[in-house]
Each structure stands twice: as structure tokens, then as C-alpha cells.
Amino acid sequence: MHFPSALWLTGVLSVPVLALNVSSWGQKTIDSGVVLQELNALASRNAYQRFNGKCNRKNVRVRKEWRNLSKSERRNYIKAFKCLLKSPSILPAGEAPGAVSAFDDFIYLHLNVTPFIHFSGLFLPWHRYYIHGFEQGLQKCGYKGALAYWNHGLDVDNLLASPIFDGSDTSLGGNGDPVPHGDSGFIFPGFTQVNILPAGPNGRGGGCVTTGPIAGMQTHLGPVGLPKYGEPGNLTVAANVLADNRRCLKRDLSEELGRKFATLRNTTDLILQTKNIFEFQTTLEGDPRYHPGNLGIHTAGHFMIGGDPGADMYISPGDPVFWLHHGQIDRLWWIWQNLDFENRQGLWGTHTLLNQPPSANVTTNETIAIGPSMPDVQIKKLMDTVSDNLFCYVYE
């Protein structure tokens, strides 16, 4: 789908469009990430004008890209993450026997509603609130900072060199150990009409993560929809996906789909060339009904991580990089919203994945219920991150 050029922005922004320097942006500037950073800065400037209630310049949390955290901040983040791994589950007894930790609770909460929070009107607001809950979990474990994000475009040429995946003591672990394997597909269990996405090229790992601070980490729930290597379109599914199916965390880092769908150009074009929520969300997710053959930044980011649970759409939050990945997804929505805030308060989509079965449209008057540690909240309260008492964060 082709969208108009960036010039449609004229006269819409709360900060004059001249601040964007649209005419000076060449493709090289976009590909370098400079334009994306300028858009982020402008979105921040607009957001700062809306401080209200308890949220102000003194207490606003600033979410940063992982590599822009100091090493001390990264170590504190990792320490808090490990605390979640050791903290007990608070789910009702017997609801999910495989949820043995507070971190597993988050995985279960995603697993339980997967067919309703992807390719639906709930995708953006649900995940915004969900990662906020995880951020709060880190803070309960002593972390003083804000959730970090992963700007995929910075790593599409060499994931192994990324400070997220380099296996150092300030990373979130390295690649999985190399295991010979073929390609795998990515499908939505139970959906047969438009459910099969292109097979992803195999990475250089596939085995257990044995380097970095999370070396030896175990995962418990699932698998639910884990693509089988060498069998695109086929899945590995546990006999009881809620049981304690203990196994090592696996990764299969691969740049291929990132180079196609998650570059700095892809990201910047998403923000500049989509003029309404329908265009923005379907492009971001790579909705196969409207963008066949284009995985979108969201799905491509998951495939860049790969492995188990990373490539399983139901339990992908089990890889700690999931939270940085969705920090970036929320950041892109946040930038896009704040470039024309008053006109970008709507949602697009129904209550079911790919509208199967057909369902009503989601509205901002509805309430989202996620889990026992997170109060139910009306969606309209999730649309702004600075002017309500629920959120108080910006991106940098």
C-alpha cells in the first residue's frame, strides 16, 4: 500500500512543521536514524506541553534505548529482572501450574489472550498497559529507572554485536548455541485463511542461551505455537501448555527479516507516511489482509530474536528482550500520536485476531483487564502517557 509523502504533515502539528526540516531530509538522513531521532524529540516537546495532574518535568520517567543506559543502569535492570524470576507467582492456585514465578505470571497473562490482542483493536493499548505492568514489576524489585526499548534498525546488520545480545555482563544474554536446523514459518494456531506468514530464514543459533547474565535461564509455560525447524507451517505444541514444561531458554538471532522490515527507513517511513490509525497499525503489524508479504516491524522484531519462547507468539514474553521490543513498538505509536495528538486518539480493529470470528470494533470507552497485579482501566486512559495519573513517561 502506498501512502502520501511526508508533506501532508503541514499545519497539523502542535509544533510548527518547519521544526521538522522536511525539505532537508534525504534518504541518507532517514537511513542513518537522524530523522527518527528528530521526530522523537519533536514528539517529546509536544508531550511536555501536556503535563497534567501528578505527572510533571520532575517525576516523568524517560524510557531510553538499551545502549543509552549506563552500564550501572543496565546491571540494575538485569538485577531486577532476576528478582522477578525468583519472586513467587501471585496467580490463583491451580490456574497455571507452570507459572512458578512472578515473571511467569506475565507470560501467562499474554498466553491467555493472544487471539484477542494481535491484529485487533486491542493490540496497541493492551500492550502499552502490559509493558507498564512489567515496568512496575521491575520497580518493585528495586529498579529505579524506566523500561528500556530496542531500536531494531541499529542492529539489523549485526545482532551479535548489539549491546543487547553480545553476551556481556550488561547484555540480556547472547545467541543460542548453534544447532543445525532449517527454516521455520510463523502461523497462528487455529486460523487457516490468512494465517501463514513467510518462512523466516534460520539464524545462527537455535540452542540454549549459555552466555551473559541470563545464561541457563529456564522457561516453563508452553510451547503453544512454536514453529518447527525445517517444517514451515507446522508447530510444536505441548500436551498441556499451562504445565511446568521446564526447558532452557533458546534463541536464534537472525538479521534477514530485520533488514527487510525493521530498518531505520522502515521505522521512519511508518511514522511519516501513515496518516491515520488504520494505516499506522496495519503497517506496523504487517497485517496480511492489507500488506501481504510484509511482516511489519512488529513481527519482524520477534523473528530477529527467534527461538523458544521468542518465536512463539503466545509465550514470546518469556524472552527478556520481548519487553525492549515492545518498548520500541509503543515508542513508535507514542511518536506517531504526539505528532498530531488531538487527531490521533482513536483505535482501529475488532476484538479478535484478523477478525476471526467476526466481532465488534474496539472503542476507547471499553475497559482492559489484564491480571491480578494491574487494576482494570478504561482504554481512553491509556491513550496519553503524561496527562493522566496512570502513566508518566516519555521516550528519548
MARBA-767690 format. One line per field, with one value per residue (C-alpha): z, x, y. Coordinates in pm, 1 decimal, decimal comma, always signed. Last residue first. Layout:
REM residues N
c3 <- c(Z/...)
c1 <- c(X/...)
c2 <- c(Y/...)
***
This chain:
REM residues 396
c3 <- c(+2438,8/+2517,2/+2759,3/+3083,9/+3348,3/+3322,4/+3534,6/+3675,5/+3338,8/+3124,2/+3050,6/+2872,9/+2672,0/+2508,3/+2800,7/+2993,5/+2689,2/+2726,9/+3061,0/+3324,2/+3525,5/+3804,3/+3743,3/+3989,0/+3942,3/+3562,9/+3234,3/+3234,3/+2971,3/+2989,7/+2694,9/+2623,1/+2384,4/+2135,9/+1990,0/+1684,3/+1716,9/+1626,7/+1328,0/+1420,3/+1313,4/+1288,1/+1198,9/+1567,5/+1751,7/+1933,2/+1624,4/+1463,9/+1462,4/+1757,5/+1802,9/+1985,9/+1693,3/+1597,4/+1920,3/+1934,5/+1592,2/+1619,9/+1964,7/+1833,6/+1585,2/+1848,5/+2100,8/+1843,8/+1756,9/+2125,6/+2198,3/+1936,3/+2071,1/+2426,3/+2269,3/+2156,6/+2490,5/+2670,9/+2432,5/+2503,3/+2829,5/+2635,0/+2809,0/+2658,8/+2341,2/+2506,8/+2268,0/+1956,1/+1980,5/+1808,7/+2130,5/+2354,4/+2227,0/+1942,9/+1735,3/+1831,0/+1482,1/+1428,7/+1706,6/+1553,1/+1212,3/+1366,3/+1499,7/+1222,9/+952,6/+808,5/+454,1/+216,0/+208,5/+343,4/+376,0/+490,1/+594,9/+871,0/+883,0/+1244,8/+1195,0/+852,9/+977,2/+1278,8/+1103,0/+803,3/+1019,4/+1277,4/+1021,7/+819,5/+765,2/+566,7/+826,2/+1117,3/+918,7/+688,3/+988,6/+1106,4/+766,4/+699,1/+1035,6/+933,8/+1059,2/+750,7/+508,1/+704,9/+1015,9/+823,5/+749,5/+1076,5/+1256,2/+1621,3/+1709,2/+2081,6/+2333,7/+2700,2/+2862,2/+2937,9/+3206,2/+3083,9/+3408,5/+3292,3/+3127,2/+2771,2/+2849,6/+2568,2/+2449,4/+2096,7/+1834,2/+1512,0/+1139,4/+875,0/+773,2/+858,7/+861,0/+1212,7/+1375,1/+1460,2/+1828,3/+1874,7/+2231,4/+2386,2/+2656,1/+3005,8/+3183,4/+3064,4/+3218,7/+3221,3/+3181,5/+3082,0/+3179,3/+3271,2/+2954,4/+2771,7/+2761,4/+2573,3/+2470,4/+2105,7/+1790,2/+1695,4/+1361,4/+1229,7/+1007,1/+740,0/+827,6/+644,0/+504,1/+703,7/+727,2/+890,9/+617,1/+594,3/+842,5/+1191,6/+1478,1/+1563,7/+1421,9/+1194,3/+1175,5/+944,4/+1008,1/+820,9/+860,3/+1153,6/+1274,5/+1635,6/+1729,8/+2098,1/+2147,4/+2094,0/+2381,5/+2705,3/+2805,9/+2794,0/+3071,2/+3172,6/+2809,1/+2584,0/+2284,9/+2255,3/+2394,9/+2343,8/+1975,5/+1813,8/+1774,6/+1606,7/+1316,1/+1019,2/+1151,5/+1483,1/+1485,0/+1299,6/+1585,7/+1825,7/+2145,5/+2440,0/+2809,5/+3092,9/+3331,9/+3611,1/+3982,8/+3974,3/+4323,5/+4260,5/+4291,2/+4014,5/+3786,6/+3844,8/+3769,6/+3435,0/+3374,3/+3441,4/+3202,8/+2948,3/+2973,0/+2962,9/+2632,6/+2510,9/+2561,7/+2408,2/+2083,4/+2008,1/+2135,9/+1801,1/+1660,0/+1464,8/+1798,5/+2136,8/+2105,5/+1989,9/+2245,8/+2549,4/+2784,1/+2651,4/+2741,2/+3103,6/+3124,8/+3024,9/+3283,3/+3553,3/+3451,6/+3560,2/+3903,4/+3931,1/+3908,5/+3632,9/+3509,1/+3735,4/+3560,7/+3735,2/+4004,4/+4290,1/+4194,9/+4028,3/+4256,6/+4129,3/+4356,1/+4309,7/+4182,1/+3813,6/+3908,3/+4107,9/+3801,3/+3613,7/+3898,0/+3876,9/+3498,0/+3527,6/+3791,4/+3563,7/+3274,9/+3489,6/+3600,8/+3242,1/+3158,6/+2955,1/+2602,4/+2460,9/+2590,1/+2414,2/+2669,9/+2852,5/+3043,8/+3355,6/+3440,5/+3801,9/+3784,5/+3448,8/+3562,7/+3608,5/+3919,0/+3742,6/+3395,5/+3166,6/+2815,7/+2683,5/+2760,5/+2512,9/+2225,7/+2302,0/+2339,0/+1998,2/+1849,4/+2001,3/+1876,8/+1528,0/+1534,9/+1644,1/+1359,8/+1117,8/+1235,4/+1204,0/+940,9/+680,6/+707,9/+661,3/+364,6/+210,4/+210,6/+471,0/+410,2/+282,4/+591,4/+830,4/+1108,8/+1300,4/+993,2/+1072,9/+1354,3/+1691,1/+1762,2/+1436,7/+1168,8/+952,4/+714,1/+797,4/+448,6/+329,8/+449,7/+119,7/+58,3/+130,8/-95,1/+0,0)
c1 <- c(+1415,8/+1070,4/+818,0/+665,1/+402,5/+118,5/-192,9/-237,1/-330,7/-160,0/+173,9/+137,1/-176,9/-401,0/-411,3/-680,0/-908,9/-875,5/-1057,1/-852,8/-879,2/-621,9/-290,8/-144,1/-423,1/-420,8/-503,2/-846,1/-899,1/-1212,4/-1406,7/-1471,3/-1173,1/-1363,3/-1290,8/-1494,1/-1740,4/-1652,8/-1612,7/-1454,7/-1184,4/-1146,5/-778,3/-730,2/-1050,0/-1186,7/-1218,7/-984,9/-875,4/-823,9/-865,8/-677,2/-470,8/-636,4/-560,0/-206,5/-73,9/+299,2/+235,5/+45,4/+314,6/+586,0/+383,2/+295,0/+663,6/+758,2/+499,2/+656,6/+1001,4/+902,3/+753,3/+1099,0/+1251,5/+997,3/+1043,5/+1417,6/+1355,9/+1239,7/+932,1/+720,9/+713,8/+466,8/+170,7/+350,8/+606,6/+921,1/+1079,5/+986,6/+1179,5/+1393,1/+1361,7/+1505,5/+1502,0/+1173,0/+1008,5/+1132,0/+999,4/+654,7/+637,6/+821,5/+588,1/+576,6/+519,5/+422,9/+56,7/+2,0/-373,9/-513,7/-166,9/-149,6/+218,8/+184,6/+327,0/+166,0/-177,8/-139,3/-31,8/-263,0/-569,0/-460,2/-448,3/-189,5/+74,8/+374,4/+581,6/+568,6/+592,8/+850,4/+1074,5/+1054,8/+1104,4/+1397,8/+1555,4/+1529,2/+1262,9/+1108,4/+1367,0/+1689,0/+1509,1/+1388,0/+1745,5/+1912,5/+1873,7/+1917,2/+1803,9/+1743,4/+1660,3/+1560,3/+1616,8/+1332,6/+1069,0/+724,5/+561,1/+201,5/-7,0/+62,6/-53,7/+35,7/+290,1/+256,1/+530,8/+407,6/+399,9/+374,1/+738,3/+879,2/+1258,9/+1254,0/+913,2/+736,0/+636,8/+263,8/+180,5/+514,0/+413,4/+485,9/+816,0/+1123,7/+1466,2/+1762,9/+2098,8/+2281,6/+2069,2/+2361,8/+2560,0/+2629,8/+2463,7/+2140,5/+2015,7/+2004,2/+1867,1/+2177,1/+2299,6/+1961,5/+1724,0/+1549,1/+1188,2/+905,0/+654,9/+333,9/+59,8/-262,8/-475,9/-745,6/-648,7/-657,2/-648,4/-283,0/-149,4/+143,1/+511,8/+729,0/+1061,1/+1386,3/+1621,2/+1831,7/+2183,7/+2219,7/+2445,0/+2422,0/+2153,9/+2256,9/+2380,6/+2224,4/+2034,9/+2355,7/+2544,4/+2752,7/+2848,2/+2670,7/+2665,1/+2283,3/+2158,3/+2487,9/+2446,3/+2748,7/+2572,6/+2279,4/+2493,2/+2345,6/+1991,6/+2118,8/+2050,3/+1723,1/+1583,3/+1563,5/+1526,1/+1348,1/+1416,3/+1161,7/+1220,8/+1475,6/+1480,8/+1491,2/+1435,6/+1226,7/+904,0/+1049,1/+1093,7/+731,6/+619,3/+797,4/+621,3/+286,2/+374,3/+461,0/+103,8/-59,5/+104,9/+48,9/-325,9/-341,5/-165,0/-305,5/-660,4/-809,9/-704,7/-416,4/-288,5/-458,3/-758,3/-603,8/-319,0/-546,0/-426,0/-71,4/-18,5/-133,1/+60,2/+386,3/+337,1/+271,2/+588,5/+785,2/+621,3/+745,4/+626,1/+371,2/+363,3/+69,5/-146,0/-480,1/-407,5/-368,1/-477,3/-192,1/+56,1/+364,1/+666,5/+967,7/+1286,2/+1245,9/+1116,8/+1438,5/+1637,4/+1470,1/+1556,0/+1923,6/+1915,1/+1776,8/+2038,2/+2312,3/+2177,8/+2168,3/+2527,1/+2636,7/+2477,6/+2158,8/+2189,3/+2258,5/+1919,7/+1727,4/+1578,0/+1245,8/+1229,5/+1016,3/+841,0/+897,9/+1044,2/+901,7/+547,7/+293,1/+75,5/-202,7/-119,1/+179,9/+53,3/+327,8/+589,7/+415,9/+469,8/+839,3/+870,7/+708,6/+951,8/+1249,3/+1122,6/+1074,6/+1428,4/+1557,7/+1371,8/+1518,4/+1874,4/+1834,0/+2105,2/+1860,1/+1648,5/+1948,9/+2065,0/+1719,4/+1731,1/+1570,2/+1623,6/+1273,0/+1114,4/+1302,3/+1077,1/+1078,9/+923,9/+612,1/+530,1/+488,0/+129,1/+147,9/-119,6/-26,2/+193,0/+205,8/+81,2/+435,1/+554,6/+458,9/+128,3/+81,7/+133,8/+0,0)
c2 <- c(+967,5/+836,1/+983,0/+861,0/+939,1/+692,6/+632,6/+984,9/+1128,8/+1389,1/+1225,5/+889,1/+958,8/+697,7/+458,3/+649,9/+616,5/+238,6/+232,5/+52,8/-268,7/-268,1/-449,6/-702,9/-958,7/-950,7/-783,1/-621,4/-353,9/-140,3/-4,6/+361,8/+373,7/+159,7/-184,9/-279,7/-566,5/-924,8/-1155,3/-1489,2/-1429,4/-1051,5/-1088,8/-1169,0/-1080,8/-775,3/-552,7/-305,3/+56,8/+285,5/+660,1/+934,1/+1053,2/+1382,6/+1566,5/+1429,6/+1518,1/+1447,4/+1302,5/+1002,9/+899,1/+932,4/+728,4/+462,2/+427,2/+421,3/+151,5/-73,4/+13,9/-81,0/-390,1/-497,4/-398,6/-616,2/-907,1/-892,5/-1081,1/-1388,1/-1529,1/-1250,5/-1468,1/-1707,3/-1690,1/-1569,6/-1849,3/-1719,4/-1587,3/-1882,3/-2073,0/-1941,2/-1627,7/-1289,3/-1134,7/-1316,4/-1115,7/-792,1/-896,4/-949,0/-593,5/-411,5/-535,8/-884,8/-762,4/-1043,1/-945,0/-591,7/-538,4/-873,6/-991,5/-724,3/-631,9/-525,3/-177,4/-136,3/-243,0/-15,6/+301,5/+277,6/+212,9/+470,6/+751,6/+942,9/+678,0/+804,7/+984,6/+740,9/+417,7/+576,7/+639,6/+279,2/+123,0/+357,6/+274,4/-88,7/-329,5/-495,7/-626,9/-590,0/-714,7/-1017,5/-1121,2/-1022,0/-1354,7/-1448,1/-1798,8/-1806,2/-2078,9/-2051,7/-2390,0/-2627,2/-2680,1/-2780,6/-2673,2/-2718,3/-2446,3/-2565,8/-2917,7/-3159,0/-2901,0/-2761,9/-2769,3/-2616,9/-2680,2/-2407,1/-2422,8/-2767,1/-2740,4/-2600,8/-2633,2/-2306,4/-2276,8/-2221,2/-2319,4/-2414,5/-2371,4/-2245,3/-2311,0/-2123,9/-2176,6/-1940,5/-2114,2/-1797,9/-1496,1/-1268,1/-1339,9/-1662,0/-2004,5/-1934,6/-2279,6/-2380,2/-2221,9/-2029,4/-1899,0/-1792,8/-1982,6/-1782,7/-1699,3/-1869,6/-1624,9/-1582,0/-1841,1/-1724,1/-1582,1/-1848,2/-2120,1/-1979,1/-2230,2/-2178,3/-1850,7/-1918,2/-1840,2/-2045,7/-2215,3/-2254,7/-2547,0/-2654,5/-2731,2/-2611,3/-2321,0/-2222,0/-1959,5/-1601,1/-1390,0/-1274,2/-963,7/-761,2/-580,5/-883,4/-935,1/-1186,0/-951,9/-961,7/-629,8/-448,3/-538,4/-700,0/-1036,4/-863,5/-747,2/-562,6/-516,8/-383,4/-9,6/-63,9/-268,6/+27,2/-174,8/-15,4/+40,6/+47,2/+334,2/+361,8/+291,3/-88,2/-226,9/-538,3/-340,8/-123,5/-422,7/-520,5/-166,2/-186,9/-518,3/-354,3/-70,5/-338,5/-466,8/-123,2/-37,1/-393,9/-363,6/-15,6/-112,7/-457,7/-408,5/-310,5/-645,5/-795,1/-921,2/-876,3/-1109,7/-1437,9/-1392,6/-1363,1/-1639,8/-1650,0/-1283,6/-1321,7/-1648,4/-1482,6/-1207,6/-1465,6/-1648,1/-1340,0/-1350,9/-1707,3/-2069,4/-2022,2/-2380,4/-2466,2/-2202,3/-2151,6/-2411,8/-2166,4/-1815,7/-1625,1/-1449,4/-1630,4/-1627,3/-1396,9/-1560,8/-1477,2/-1132,0/-1075,4/-1177,9/-893,1/-653,9/-749,8/-712,2/-358,2/-273,8/-406,3/-199,5/+115,1/+59,0/+8,8/+342,0/+327,4/+460,8/+114,0/-5,4/+273,3/+509,5/+548,5/+875,5/+868,7/+1195,6/+1297,5/+1647,2/+1750,8/+1680,2/+1399,6/+1436,4/+1621,2/+1744,4/+1766,5/+1844,5/+2072,2/+1806,1/+1577,6/+1820,5/+1855,8/+1480,8/+1424,8/+1675,7/+1494,4/+1157,2/+1300,1/+1435,3/+1093,4/+925,3/+1179,9/+1112,6/+735,3/+699,3/+568,9/+884,6/+1111,6/+904,4/+920,4/+1298,8/+1517,4/+1886,7/+1956,2/+1804,5/+2032,9/+1904,4/+2231,6/+2389,6/+2185,1/+2424,7/+2248,8/+2143,8/+1955,0/+1968,5/+2265,3/+2070,2/+1698,2/+1604,6/+1680,3/+1339,6/+1181,7/+1011,1/+638,9/+340,8/+0,0)
***
